[in-house]
Amino acid sequence: MFDRLSAAIRHNAARLASDSKASVVPIFTLAIIPFLAMVGSAVDYSRASGLKTGLQAALDAAVLAGARDGTANWTNVATATFNNNIPANGVSLLSGISPAFSSSGNTFTASASATAKTSFMGLMGISSVALSVQSTAVIKDGTPGQFCILALNNTAAGALTLNGNASISLTASQCTLQVNSTNSQAVSLNGNTSIASNNNCFVGGMVKVGNASISPAPQKCQPVPDPFVNYTKPTVGACQYTNYSASGKQTVNLTPGVYCGGMSFSGQVSVNFAPGLYIIKDGVLNESGGSKFTGNGVTFFLTGQGAGVQMSGQADWHLTAQTSGQLPGFVFFLDPSGPSGLAATSSSLAGNAELFFEGVVYLPKQAVTITGNAEVEATAPYSAFIADTITINGNGQLALNSDCNATPVPIPPQLAVTWNGHPHLVK
Protein backbone atom coordinates (compact mmCIF):
# COMPACT_ATOMS: atom_id res chain seq x y z
CA MET A 1 0.00 0.00 0.00
CA PHE A 2 2.77 2.43 0.95
CA ASP A 3 4.61 1.74 -2.31
CA ARG A 4 1.51 2.53 -4.38
CA LEU A 5 0.82 5.73 -2.43
CA SER A 6 4.43 6.87 -2.84
CA ALA A 7 4.27 6.22 -6.57
CA ALA A 8 1.03 8.22 -6.85
CA ILE A 9 2.57 11.20 -5.06
CA ARG A 10 5.58 11.18 -7.37
CA HIS A 11 3.32 10.98 -10.44
CA ASN A 12 1.06 13.86 -9.40
CA ALA A 13 4.04 16.00 -8.36
CA ALA A 14 5.52 15.51 -11.83
CA ARG A 15 2.24 16.55 -13.46
CA LEU A 16 2.10 19.70 -11.38
CA ALA A 17 5.67 20.59 -12.17
CA SER A 18 5.03 20.30 -15.92
CA ASP A 19 1.82 22.36 -15.89
CA SER A 20 2.64 25.77 -17.46
CA LYS A 21 -0.85 27.34 -17.13
CA ALA A 22 0.07 29.15 -13.96
CA SER A 23 3.44 30.24 -12.73
CA VAL A 24 2.41 29.54 -9.12
CA VAL A 25 2.25 25.80 -9.78
CA PRO A 26 6.01 25.17 -9.90
CA ILE A 27 6.43 27.26 -6.76
CA PHE A 28 3.67 25.31 -5.03
CA THR A 29 5.23 22.04 -6.14
CA LEU A 30 8.61 23.01 -4.76
CA ALA A 31 7.05 24.15 -1.51
CA ILE A 32 5.02 20.99 -0.94
CA ILE A 33 7.93 18.56 -1.47
CA PRO A 34 9.50 19.14 1.99
CA PHE A 35 6.07 18.81 3.58
CA LEU A 36 5.40 15.52 1.80
CA ALA A 37 8.88 14.33 2.74
CA MET A 38 8.19 15.02 6.40
CA VAL A 39 4.83 13.27 6.29
CA GLY A 40 6.32 10.33 4.41
CA SER A 41 9.21 10.07 6.84
CA ALA A 42 6.78 9.99 9.73
CA VAL A 43 4.85 7.17 8.06
CA ASP A 44 8.05 5.18 7.42
CA TYR A 45 9.35 5.69 10.94
CA SER A 46 6.01 4.74 12.41
CA ARG A 47 6.01 1.52 10.44
CA ALA A 48 9.66 0.83 11.39
CA SER A 49 8.77 1.45 15.05
CA GLY A 50 6.01 -1.13 14.82
CA LEU A 51 8.37 -3.63 13.26
CA LYS A 52 10.93 -2.98 15.99
CA THR A 53 8.29 -3.58 18.65
CA GLY A 54 7.44 -6.91 17.03
CA LEU A 55 11.12 -7.81 16.78
CA GLN A 56 11.58 -6.97 20.48
CA ALA A 57 8.62 -9.16 21.44
CA ALA A 58 10.03 -12.06 19.43
CA LEU A 59 13.44 -11.68 21.08
CA ASP A 60 11.91 -11.47 24.57
CA ALA A 61 9.98 -14.69 23.94
CA ALA A 62 13.14 -16.33 22.60
CA VAL A 63 15.42 -15.50 25.52
CA LEU A 64 12.75 -16.57 28.01
CA ALA A 65 12.26 -19.89 26.22
CA GLY A 66 16.01 -20.47 26.11
CA ALA A 67 16.46 -19.62 29.78
CA ARG A 68 13.55 -21.87 30.68
CA ASP A 69 15.20 -24.73 28.76
CA GLY A 70 18.43 -24.16 30.66
CA THR A 71 20.45 -26.88 28.90
CA ALA A 72 23.35 -26.74 26.46
CA ASN A 73 20.64 -26.76 23.77
CA TRP A 74 19.17 -23.47 24.93
CA THR A 75 20.42 -21.39 21.99
CA ASN A 76 18.67 -23.73 19.54
CA VAL A 77 15.45 -23.44 21.54
CA ALA A 78 15.79 -19.65 21.62
CA THR A 79 16.48 -19.41 17.88
CA ALA A 80 13.46 -21.54 16.98
CA THR A 81 11.22 -19.48 19.28
CA PHE A 82 12.53 -16.23 17.79
CA ASN A 83 11.87 -17.36 14.21
CA ASN A 84 8.36 -18.52 15.10
CA ASN A 85 7.47 -15.15 16.67
CA ILE A 86 8.69 -12.72 14.00
CA PRO A 87 5.70 -10.52 13.03
CA ALA A 88 3.82 -11.69 9.94
CA ASN A 89 4.51 -8.45 8.07
CA GLY A 90 8.14 -8.63 9.12
CA VAL A 91 8.78 -11.54 6.78
CA SER A 92 8.28 -9.28 3.75
CA LEU A 93 9.36 -5.92 5.18
CA LEU A 94 12.48 -6.97 7.10
CA SER A 95 15.72 -8.29 5.71
CA GLY A 96 19.00 -9.44 7.19
CA ILE A 97 17.36 -10.63 10.41
CA SER A 98 20.21 -11.81 12.62
CA PRO A 99 19.71 -12.99 16.25
CA ALA A 100 22.60 -13.78 18.63
CA PHE A 101 22.49 -15.48 22.03
CA SER A 102 24.94 -15.92 24.89
CA SER A 103 24.88 -16.83 28.58
CA SER A 104 26.90 -16.46 31.72
CA GLY A 105 25.78 -18.40 34.76
CA ASN A 106 22.07 -17.74 35.26
CA THR A 107 22.01 -14.73 32.93
CA PHE A 108 20.90 -15.18 29.32
CA THR A 109 21.38 -12.36 26.82
CA ALA A 110 20.13 -11.88 23.29
CA SER A 111 20.33 -9.31 20.53
CA ALA A 112 18.89 -9.05 17.04
CA SER A 113 19.32 -6.72 14.10
CA ALA A 114 17.40 -6.26 10.87
CA THR A 115 16.81 -3.78 8.07
CA ALA A 116 13.34 -2.32 7.46
CA LYS A 117 12.40 -1.28 3.92
CA THR A 118 11.13 2.31 3.49
CA SER A 119 8.63 3.77 1.00
CA PHE A 120 8.40 7.59 1.21
CA MET A 121 11.95 8.09 2.44
CA GLY A 122 13.10 6.49 -0.78
CA LEU A 123 12.32 9.88 -2.41
CA MET A 124 15.23 11.28 -0.38
CA GLY A 125 17.56 8.37 -1.15
CA ILE A 126 16.94 6.51 2.12
CA SER A 127 15.81 3.03 1.10
CA SER A 128 16.01 1.32 4.51
CA VAL A 129 16.19 1.85 8.28
CA ALA A 130 18.45 -0.24 10.56
CA LEU A 131 16.75 -1.81 13.58
CA SER A 132 18.35 -3.40 16.64
CA VAL A 133 16.91 -4.83 19.86
CA GLN A 134 18.32 -6.45 23.00
CA SER A 135 16.92 -8.64 25.75
CA THR A 136 18.22 -10.20 28.97
CA ALA A 137 16.65 -12.87 31.17
CA VAL A 138 17.83 -14.04 34.58
CA ILE A 139 16.95 -17.34 36.23
CA LYS A 140 15.75 -16.76 39.78
CA ASP A 141 14.79 -19.18 42.53
CA GLY A 142 16.26 -22.16 40.63
CA THR A 143 18.59 -24.97 41.69
CA PRO A 144 22.01 -24.84 39.99
CA GLY A 145 23.68 -28.09 39.05
CA GLN A 146 25.86 -29.95 36.55
CA PHE A 147 25.53 -32.85 34.18
CA CYS A 148 27.63 -35.50 35.93
CA ILE A 149 26.79 -38.44 33.65
CA LEU A 150 25.74 -37.85 30.07
CA ALA A 151 25.00 -40.56 27.48
CA LEU A 152 24.96 -38.67 24.18
CA ASN A 153 23.54 -41.20 21.68
CA ASN A 154 20.14 -40.03 20.42
CA THR A 155 18.59 -43.32 19.26
CA ALA A 156 20.29 -46.37 20.85
CA ALA A 157 18.49 -49.02 22.86
CA GLY A 158 20.44 -49.50 26.07
CA ALA A 159 22.26 -46.20 25.76
CA LEU A 160 22.70 -46.68 29.50
CA THR A 161 22.79 -50.35 30.53
CA LEU A 162 23.46 -51.93 33.93
CA ASN A 163 23.78 -55.71 34.35
CA GLY A 164 24.34 -58.02 37.34
CA ASN A 165 25.15 -56.05 40.49
CA ALA A 166 26.28 -52.91 38.69
CA SER A 167 25.44 -49.55 40.20
CA ILE A 168 25.55 -45.82 39.64
CA SER A 169 25.72 -43.54 42.65
CA LEU A 170 25.72 -39.75 42.37
CA THR A 171 26.09 -38.46 45.89
CA ALA A 172 26.33 -34.74 45.13
CA SER A 173 23.05 -32.86 45.43
CA GLN A 174 23.71 -30.88 42.25
CA CYS A 175 24.38 -33.92 40.01
CA THR A 176 22.17 -34.85 37.05
CA LEU A 177 22.24 -38.10 35.07
CA GLN A 178 21.09 -37.44 31.49
CA VAL A 179 20.35 -40.04 28.79
CA ASN A 180 19.61 -38.53 25.36
CA SER A 181 18.26 -41.57 23.50
CA THR A 182 14.63 -41.40 22.38
CA ASN A 183 14.40 -45.22 22.26
CA SER A 184 11.65 -46.78 24.37
CA GLN A 185 14.39 -48.90 26.00
CA ALA A 186 17.01 -46.18 26.21
CA VAL A 187 17.83 -47.23 29.78
CA SER A 188 18.13 -50.93 30.63
CA LEU A 189 18.47 -52.14 34.24
CA ASN A 190 18.91 -55.90 34.72
CA GLY A 191 19.38 -58.03 37.86
CA ASN A 192 20.27 -56.34 41.15
CA THR A 193 21.38 -53.12 39.53
CA SER A 194 20.68 -49.70 40.99
CA ILE A 195 20.81 -46.01 40.17
CA ALA A 196 20.75 -43.38 42.89
CA SER A 197 21.14 -39.68 42.12
CA ASN A 198 19.64 -36.29 42.74
CA ASN A 199 18.06 -36.04 39.31
CA ASN A 200 17.54 -38.67 36.58
CA CYS A 201 16.70 -37.09 33.25
CA PHE A 202 15.71 -39.50 30.43
CA VAL A 203 14.53 -38.50 26.96
CA GLY A 204 13.32 -42.02 26.10
CA GLY A 205 12.00 -44.96 28.09
CA MET A 206 13.36 -47.40 30.64
CA VAL A 207 13.06 -51.15 31.13
CA LYS A 208 13.74 -52.91 34.47
CA VAL A 209 14.26 -56.66 34.95
CA GLY A 210 14.71 -58.44 38.29
CA ASN A 211 15.36 -56.40 41.42
CA ALA A 212 16.64 -53.33 39.62
CA SER A 213 15.92 -50.00 41.32
CA ILE A 214 16.20 -46.33 40.51
CA SER A 215 15.81 -43.24 42.69
CA PRO A 216 14.35 -40.76 42.13
CA ALA A 217 11.92 -41.70 39.37
CA PRO A 218 13.22 -40.32 36.06
CA GLN A 219 11.69 -37.25 34.53
CA LYS A 220 11.17 -36.65 30.83
CA CYS A 221 13.67 -34.18 29.42
CA GLN A 222 14.83 -32.70 26.15
CA PRO A 223 18.04 -34.06 24.57
CA VAL A 224 21.26 -32.21 25.35
CA PRO A 225 23.69 -31.69 22.45
CA ASP A 226 27.31 -32.68 22.94
CA PRO A 227 28.51 -29.76 25.10
CA PHE A 228 32.10 -29.97 23.82
CA VAL A 229 31.61 -30.72 20.12
CA ASN A 230 33.02 -27.29 19.19
CA TYR A 231 35.54 -27.09 22.01
CA THR A 232 38.97 -25.78 21.01
CA LYS A 233 41.35 -28.71 20.65
CA PRO A 234 45.13 -28.67 21.08
CA THR A 235 47.41 -28.55 18.06
CA VAL A 236 49.17 -31.88 17.61
CA GLY A 237 52.86 -31.47 16.85
CA ALA A 238 55.51 -33.94 15.76
CA CYS A 239 55.87 -37.28 17.52
CA GLN A 240 58.16 -37.15 20.54
CA TYR A 241 57.61 -40.78 21.52
CA THR A 242 56.51 -43.70 19.34
CA ASN A 243 54.81 -46.91 20.57
CA TYR A 244 55.83 -46.17 24.16
CA SER A 245 55.64 -49.17 26.50
CA ALA A 246 56.80 -50.20 29.97
CA SER A 247 56.43 -53.49 31.81
CA GLY A 248 57.59 -55.37 34.88
CA LYS A 249 58.14 -54.15 38.40
CA GLN A 250 59.67 -50.72 37.91
CA THR A 251 59.01 -47.01 38.42
CA VAL A 252 58.66 -44.76 35.35
CA ASN A 253 58.57 -40.96 35.31
CA LEU A 254 56.91 -39.52 32.22
CA THR A 255 56.70 -35.96 30.90
CA PRO A 256 54.09 -34.25 28.72
CA GLY A 257 54.46 -34.60 24.96
CA VAL A 258 53.11 -36.26 21.83
CA TYR A 259 52.99 -40.05 22.17
CA CYS A 260 52.36 -41.60 18.74
CA GLY A 261 51.07 -45.14 18.51
CA GLY A 262 49.68 -45.01 22.03
CA MET A 263 50.96 -45.98 25.47
CA SER A 264 51.12 -49.55 26.78
CA PHE A 265 51.79 -50.69 30.36
CA SER A 266 51.80 -54.20 31.80
CA GLY A 267 52.84 -55.87 35.02
CA GLN A 268 53.41 -53.91 38.21
CA VAL A 269 54.70 -50.71 36.66
CA SER A 270 54.46 -47.58 38.80
CA VAL A 271 54.06 -44.53 36.56
CA ASN A 272 54.38 -40.92 37.65
CA PHE A 273 52.99 -38.38 35.18
CA ALA A 274 54.48 -34.89 35.46
CA PRO A 275 51.92 -32.06 35.20
CA GLY A 276 50.85 -31.05 31.69
CA LEU A 277 49.18 -32.20 28.48
CA TYR A 278 49.76 -35.74 27.16
CA ILE A 279 48.73 -36.17 23.52
CA ILE A 280 48.16 -39.78 22.52
CA LYS A 281 47.97 -39.95 18.73
CA ASP A 282 46.90 -42.92 16.59
CA GLY A 283 46.79 -45.41 19.41
CA VAL A 284 45.35 -46.62 22.68
CA LEU A 285 46.19 -45.87 26.28
CA ASN A 286 46.47 -49.51 27.29
CA GLU A 287 47.04 -50.99 30.75
CA SER A 288 46.98 -54.55 32.04
CA GLY A 289 48.20 -56.13 35.25
CA GLY A 290 48.65 -54.37 38.56
CA SER A 291 50.12 -51.07 37.49
CA LYS A 292 49.87 -47.87 39.50
CA PHE A 293 49.45 -44.47 37.85
CA THR A 294 49.69 -41.09 39.52
CA GLY A 295 49.37 -37.63 38.02
CA ASN A 296 48.43 -34.26 39.51
CA GLY A 297 47.51 -31.58 36.98
CA VAL A 298 47.44 -33.83 33.91
CA THR A 299 45.21 -34.11 30.85
CA PHE A 300 45.21 -36.86 28.23
CA PHE A 301 44.15 -35.75 24.76
CA LEU A 302 43.31 -38.79 22.61
CA THR A 303 43.22 -38.24 18.86
CA GLY A 304 43.71 -39.99 15.56
CA GLN A 305 43.30 -43.50 14.22
CA GLY A 306 42.06 -45.97 16.83
CA ALA A 307 42.37 -43.62 19.81
CA GLY A 308 40.82 -44.90 23.02
CA VAL A 309 41.34 -46.26 26.55
CA GLN A 310 41.69 -49.93 27.52
CA MET A 311 42.25 -50.67 31.22
CA SER A 312 42.20 -54.10 32.86
CA GLY A 313 43.65 -56.01 35.77
CA GLN A 314 44.15 -54.50 39.22
CA ALA A 315 45.33 -51.09 38.16
CA ASP A 316 45.25 -48.17 40.56
CA TRP A 317 44.76 -44.85 38.77
CA HIS A 318 44.90 -41.50 40.59
CA LEU A 319 44.68 -38.60 38.15
CA THR A 320 43.72 -34.98 38.75
CA ALA A 321 43.03 -32.68 35.80
CA GLN A 322 44.91 -29.53 34.90
CA THR A 323 43.64 -26.29 36.42
CA SER A 324 45.01 -24.14 33.57
CA GLY A 325 46.58 -24.46 30.15
CA GLN A 326 44.92 -26.40 27.33
CA LEU A 327 41.83 -28.45 28.22
CA PRO A 328 41.69 -27.44 31.90
CA GLY A 329 39.25 -29.52 33.92
CA PHE A 330 39.56 -32.62 31.70
CA VAL A 331 41.31 -35.85 32.67
CA PHE A 332 40.52 -37.48 29.30
CA PHE A 333 39.41 -35.61 26.19
CA LEU A 334 38.77 -37.74 23.08
CA ASP A 335 38.71 -36.22 19.61
CA PRO A 336 36.43 -38.68 17.75
CA SER A 337 37.45 -37.57 14.25
CA GLY A 338 41.00 -36.30 14.39
CA PRO A 339 42.91 -35.27 11.28
CA SER A 340 44.82 -38.56 11.11
CA GLY A 341 41.79 -40.86 11.36
CA LEU A 342 38.76 -41.91 13.37
CA ALA A 343 39.06 -42.84 17.02
CA ALA A 344 38.13 -46.32 18.25
CA THR A 345 34.41 -46.95 18.67
CA SER A 346 34.79 -48.21 22.24
CA SER A 347 36.78 -47.89 25.45
CA SER A 348 36.87 -50.32 28.36
CA LEU A 349 37.53 -50.06 32.10
CA ALA A 350 37.68 -53.63 33.44
CA GLY A 351 39.03 -55.86 36.19
CA ASN A 352 39.50 -54.88 39.82
CA ALA A 353 40.72 -51.43 38.98
CA GLU A 354 40.28 -48.48 41.29
CA LEU A 355 40.00 -45.39 39.15
CA PHE A 356 40.25 -41.96 40.76
CA PHE A 357 39.68 -39.30 38.11
CA GLU A 358 39.24 -35.77 39.43
CA GLY A 359 37.85 -33.91 36.43
CA VAL A 360 35.88 -34.66 33.27
CA VAL A 361 36.17 -37.94 31.39
CA TYR A 362 34.98 -37.08 27.87
CA LEU A 363 34.76 -40.01 25.40
CA PRO A 364 32.20 -38.98 22.74
CA LYS A 365 31.07 -41.42 20.03
CA GLN A 366 32.46 -44.31 22.06
CA ALA A 367 30.65 -47.19 23.71
CA VAL A 368 32.23 -47.21 27.16
CA THR A 369 32.09 -50.41 29.24
CA ILE A 370 32.88 -50.77 32.94
CA THR A 371 33.24 -54.44 33.87
CA GLY A 372 34.18 -56.64 36.83
CA ASN A 373 34.86 -54.94 40.13
CA ALA A 374 36.05 -51.72 38.56
CA GLU A 375 35.19 -48.75 40.74
CA VAL A 376 35.31 -45.44 38.93
CA GLU A 377 35.90 -42.09 40.65
CA ALA A 378 34.42 -43.23 43.95
CA THR A 379 36.53 -40.96 46.17
CA ALA A 380 37.31 -38.08 43.81
CA PRO A 381 35.79 -34.79 45.03
CA TYR A 382 34.61 -33.90 41.53
CA SER A 383 34.04 -36.01 38.40
CA ALA A 384 31.89 -36.02 35.28
CA PHE A 385 31.54 -38.87 32.80
CA ILE A 386 30.44 -38.30 29.18
CA ALA A 387 30.27 -40.95 26.45
CA ASP A 388 28.11 -42.06 23.52
CA THR A 389 26.74 -45.06 25.44
CA ILE A 390 27.61 -46.45 28.87
CA THR A 391 27.42 -50.11 29.96
CA ILE A 392 28.28 -51.35 33.45
CA ASN A 393 28.56 -55.12 34.04
CA GLY A 394 29.18 -57.41 37.01
CA ASN A 395 30.05 -55.52 40.16
CA GLY A 396 31.18 -52.43 38.33
CA GLN A 397 30.42 -49.16 40.06
CA LEU A 398 30.30 -45.61 38.76
CA ALA A 399 30.24 -43.39 41.82
CA LEU A 400 30.58 -39.63 41.42
CA ASN A 401 31.04 -37.07 44.16
CA SER A 402 30.70 -33.83 42.28
CA ASP A 403 31.14 -31.15 44.88
CA CYS A 404 32.04 -27.89 43.15
CA ASN A 405 33.40 -26.46 46.37
CA ALA A 406 35.71 -29.37 47.15
CA THR A 407 37.99 -29.27 44.11
CA PRO A 408 40.47 -26.81 42.60
CA VAL A 409 39.72 -28.28 39.17
CA PRO A 410 37.68 -25.83 37.03
CA ILE A 411 34.29 -27.19 36.05
CA PRO A 412 33.56 -26.48 32.35
CA PRO A 413 30.60 -24.07 32.24
CA GLN A 414 29.08 -26.13 29.40
CA LEU A 415 28.06 -28.71 32.01
CA ALA A 416 26.07 -26.24 34.10
CA VAL A 417 22.31 -26.52 34.27
CA THR A 418 19.60 -24.88 36.38
CA TRP A 419 16.55 -26.88 37.43
CA ASN A 420 13.15 -25.58 38.52
CA GLY A 421 14.16 -21.96 38.03
CA HIS A 422 11.93 -19.16 36.80
CA PRO A 423 13.22 -16.85 34.06
CA HIS A 424 12.55 -13.13 34.39
CA LEU A 425 13.17 -10.38 31.86
CA VAL A 426 15.45 -7.69 33.22
CA LYS A 427 16.09 -5.75 30.00
N, C-alpha and C positions, 0 to 999 in steps of 0.2 A: 504493500500500500504506500509506504513512504517513498519507494523508488518511483512509483507512478506520479505521486504528487510533486516530487522534485522535478521530474521531467516536464510536467505541465507548467510549472512556474518558469522553467527555463524557456519553454516554447513561447509563452505569453509575453515574457520580458523581451524576447527577440522581436516579436511582432510590434510591441510598443516602440522599441528602439528604431525600427525601420519605417514607422509611420511619419510621413513628412507634412501632414495636414496642419499640424500645430507645433510651433517651436517649443512649447512647454512640455511636450511629451518626452523628448530625450532627457530634459532636466528632471522630470518626474521619475523616469526610469532609473536614472543615476541615483536619485535620492532614495528610492525604495529598496535598492539592492542591499545596503547595509542593514535596513530594517528586516528584510527577508532573511538575511544571513543570521541575524540575532535570533529570530524566531526559529529558524531551522536548526541552529546550534542548540537551542533549548530543547527542541524535540529530540535531537540525537542524544544529547546528554541525559535526558530523562529516560530514554530507552536503554542507554548504556547503564544507568543507575539501576534500573530494574533487572537487567541481566546480571549485574554485579551482586545484587541482593540474592538472586537465585543461585549464583555460583557460591556465595557465602553459605547459604543454607545447605547446599550439597556437600560442601567441605565440612561443615559442622557435623552433619549426619555421618560423614565418613570417618572423622577422627573419633567420634563417640563409638561407632561400631568397631573400629580397630582396637580402641582401648578396652572395650567390653570383651573382645575376643582374648586379648592379653597373651597370646602365644607368639611364637616366632613367625607365625603366618599372618600376623595382624596387618601388615602393609597390604597384603593381597585382599584381605577382607575390606580394608578401608578403600582401596582402589575400586573394587567392584561396587561398593556402596556409593562412592562418588559418581561413578559413571551412570549408575541407575537413577540418580537424583538430579542430574543436570536438567534445567528447565527445557520443556519441549521446544520452545522457540530458540533456545540456545544452540540446538543442533545445527540450525541453518544460519544463525546470525553470529555465532562465535567460531573462531578458528584458533588453531595452535593451543588448544586446552592442555595444560601440563600441570598435573598435581605432583607433589612431593611430600613424603612422610618420613619422620624420624622419631626416635624415642630416647629417653634417658631416665632410667628408673621407672617411676610411676607417672612420668610426664610424657604425653604424646603430642607432637606438634605436626602441623600440616600447613602447606601453602599451595596456592594454585594461581596460575596466570593464564590469560587468554586475550584475544584481540576481537573487539566488537566492530562490525561493519557499520559505517555511517551512510546517511543518505544526503541530507541537506549540506552538511559540512564538506561534502565532496566538491561543492561549487567553489570552495576556498582552497581546494587541494588537500584536504584532510580526509583520507579515505577510511581511516580506522581509529579506534580509541583503545589504548592498552588498559587492561583490567588486572588487578591482583588482589587476592584475599588471603587471610591467615586465620588459623584456628588452633587452639591449644586445649587439650583435655587432661585432667589429672584424676588418677584413681585414688579414691578416698575410702577409708573404712575396710580395705581389703586385707587379705592375708598374703604376704610375699612368700615366695618359695622358689625352688629350682627343680628342673627335670633331673632326677638322679639316675633313672633307668629309662632308656628310650629305644624301642624297637622300631626302626624306620620303615621296614617293608610295608607297602600299602595294600597288598592283596594276599599274602601268604596265609595258608592254614598253619596253625602252630607257630606263628611269628614269635610267640613266647611259649615255650613248652617246658614243663617240669615233670620228671618221671621218678618213680621209686620213692626215696625219702628226701628228695631235693627241696630246697627252700630258698625263699627270698625274704630278707628282713631289712626294712628301711626304718631305722630307729629315730632318725631326725624328724622333727615335727614339720619341717618345711619341704620334705621330700615328696616328689610325685613320680609314680611309675606310669609311663605312657606307652601304649601299643597302638601303632598307626593302622594296622591292617583292618580292612573293611570286611574280611572273611567272617562267616558266621561262627567259625571255629578258630578265630585269631589267637585265642589263648587256650592252651590245653593243659589241664592239671590231672595227673594220673597217679594213683596209689596214695601214699601218705604225704603227699606234697603240701606245701603251704606258702602263702604269700601274706605278709603283714607289712603294712605301710600306713602313711598318713592319708594318702590319696591315690587311688587306682583309677586310671583314666584310659578307657578302652574305646576305640572307634567301632570295632566289630564286636562279635560275640565271644562267648566263653563256654567250654565244655569241661565238666568235672567228672572223674571216674574214681570210685573207691572212697577213701576217707579224705580226699583233698579239701582244703579249706582256704578261704580268702577273707581278709579283713582290711579295711571296710569293703562293703559291696561296691563293685566298680560303677562308675558313672560314665554315661555316654559323652564323648568329647569329639572335637574336630581334629583331623590329622595335623601334625606338626611337621613342617618341612625340615629337612636336614639343616640344623642351625649353623653348620660350619662348611656348607658346600662351597661358599665363595670366600672362605677364610684365606688370608694371605699365607702362602706356603714358602718355605725356605728355598733358596737357590741351591741346587745340588752341584757341587764342584767336582773336580777330578778325584778318582779313587785314591785314598790314602792307605787303605788296607783291602786285601782281596781274599775272600774265602777264609776269614779269620776263624780259628778254632782253638780250643783249649780242653784238655782232659786230664784225668787223674787227680791225685790229692795234691793240689798246689794252690798258691795264692797269685792272682793276676790283677794288676792295676792297669785300667784302661783309661784313655783320654778321648775327648770328643773328636769327631772327624767323620769322614765318609767311608763306610764299610761296605764294599761292593761284594756281592755274592752272599751276603748274610753273615750271621754270627752263629757259631755252633759250640755248645758246651756239653760235656758229658763227665760222669764220675763225680767226685767230691771236690770240684773246683770251687774256690772262693774268689769271687770277682768283686773288685771295688771300682765303681764308675766315678771318675772325677766329674765335678759339675760341668754342665754344658749340653750341647745338642749333638746327639748321635744319629747320623743319617745312615739307614740301612737300605741299600739300593740293590734291586734285582736279587732278592733272597729273603730268607726266613730267619727270624730270631729263634733259634732252636736250642732247647735245653732238655736233657734227660739225665736221670741219676739223682744224686743228692746234693746238687750244687747250691751254693749260697751267693746271693747277689745283693749288693748294697750300693745305693746311690742317692745322694742328697742334692737336689737342684739339677735333676737330669730330665731330658726329654728325648724320646726315641721317635724319629720321623721315618716311617716306613713307606718306601716308594718304589715303583718300577715292577718289572716282571716277577710275578710270584711272591710279592711281599706279603708277610704275615707273621703270626706268632704261634709257635708250637712248644708248649711246656708240658713235661710229664715227670714222673718219678716223685721224689720227696724234696723238691726244690723249696728253698726259702727265699722269697723275693721281698726286698724292702726298698721301695723307690718313692722318692718325693719329687714332685715336678719343680721345674724352674719357676722362680718368682719374677723374672725379667728376661730380656732377650727375645729370641724367636720362639713362638709357641709357648708363652708362659701359661702355667696352669695345666698343661697336658703332660701326662706320663707317656702315653702312646698316641700318636697321630698318624693315621693311615691315609695315604693318598691313593684312592682306588683306581685312578687312571693316569698314572705318571707318564712322563714323556718317553720313558724307555719300555713301557708295556703295562699291561693290566696286573693289578695285585691278585693274590690268591683269593679264591672265593670263600675260604673258611680259615678260622683260627681256632686253636684248641688249648684249653687249660685243664690238664688231667692229672691223675695220680693223687698223692697225699700232700700236694703242694700247699704251702701257706703263702698267700699273695697279698702283700701290703702295698697298695698303690695309693698314694696321697696325691690326688689330682684327677684329671679326666682321662679315661680310656676310650678312645674314639676309633672305632673299627667299622666304618660305613661299608655297605655292600658286601659284608662278610657274614656268613653264618658262624656264630661263635658258640662253642660247646664247652661247658664246664662239667667234668666227669670225675667219678670216684669220690674221694674225700677232700677234693680241692675246696679250699675256703678262701674266698676272694674278698680282700679289703676289709676284713672283719674289724680290725682295730684302728684303721686309719681314721683320723678326725674328719677328713673330707674326701669323698670319691664320687664320681659319676661314671656311668657305664653306657656307652652308645654303640649299637651295632645294627646290622640289617635285620637279623633274627637272633634270638638267644634261646639256647637249649641247655637245661641243667639236668644231669642224670645221676643216679645212685644217691650218694650222700652229699653231693655237691651243694655248696652254700654260697649265695651271693648276699653278703651283709654289708650295708652301707651306713656309715655314720656321717652324714653330711651336715656338719655344724659349721656354718660360715664364720663363726667367731672363734673357732678353735684351731684355725689353720692360717699360716702365713701365705699359703698358695692362693693366687688370685683366681676367683671364680669367673669364668667367661660370662659376660652379661647376656650372651645369646641363650643361656640356660635359664634365665630368670623368668618367672611367671607369677602373676597375681591372681589369686582365687577369691571369688565372692566379693570382689570390690565393686564400687559404683563410680562410673566415670562422670565427671562434671566439667562443663565448659568453663574455662577461666579467661578466654580471650576469643 
